[in-house]
Amino acid sequence: MLDPIAFEVGPLAIRWYGILMSTALALGTYLAYREADRQNIDPEQILNLVIIAAPLAFIGARAYYVIFQWPYYSQHPSEIPAIWHGGLAIHGALIMGVLAGYLFVRRQGLNFWQMADIVAPSIILGQAIGRWGNFFNQEAYGYPTDLPWAMYIDGAYRHPTFLYESLWDLGVFLVLLWYRRRKKEVHGEVFLLYAALYSLGRFVVEGLRTDSLMLGNLRAAQVISVVIIAATMGMFYYRRKKLLQDK
């Protein structure tokens, strides 16, 4: 059985999840830093953005999960800060992170959509790396299956949904790099494409998971994914159409 703890320093346990998340943050920051410099934006703004947005995104990820599991946490409030027991939701991180980023960028007088295009590939790469934390924690897995790539988790061979999503995210990362390098006409298209493609993959993978947060009888992540796909594609079309009309 996998050990979620990589090593210990005295009483401090260093977990694989933390190592992977730190790696994802560092690599994503490096890529965004280089891209900002390439686009003649002060790359130090990326560091300032990360310092502000990353902690708030982390808080948002935990708050989102706790809200959906409030019947439990209302009875066990001491468990709310116990993130080492699991319970971080990427949609909460994205909501809080984008809001914090928007307020920071506007305050600095930068173009929000241009900055969003710069960081979008870093976000999805971070998600691809972070999903392997679920592997070490043996969580975010799917239903039992007899497919040849099934993984033995929690007493059965199951869909490795964390692997599915990680591979999808990596593919989206490559698509975004390609799209960003081609000649594009409207700032924001890379970010909108990220949101739509990630949501498409998440909708499919979520249907295989056993631990979904629920909105009544519906899986919350699937509901949010549909909303994001519709909203981002609508914005994509509107912004491109407006540009053509203004020419």
Secondary structure by P-SEA (a helix, b strand, c coil): cccccccccccccccaaaaaaaaaaaaaaaaaaaaaaaacccaaaaaaaaaccaaaaaaaaaaaaaaaaaaaaaaccccccccccbbbbaaaaaaaaaaaaaaaaaaacccaaaaaaaaaaaaaaaaaaaaaaaaaaccccccccccccccccccccccaaaaaaaaaaaaaaaaaaaaaaccccccaaaaaaaaaaaaaaaaaaaaacccccccccccaaaaaaaaaaaaaaaaaaaaaaaaaaac
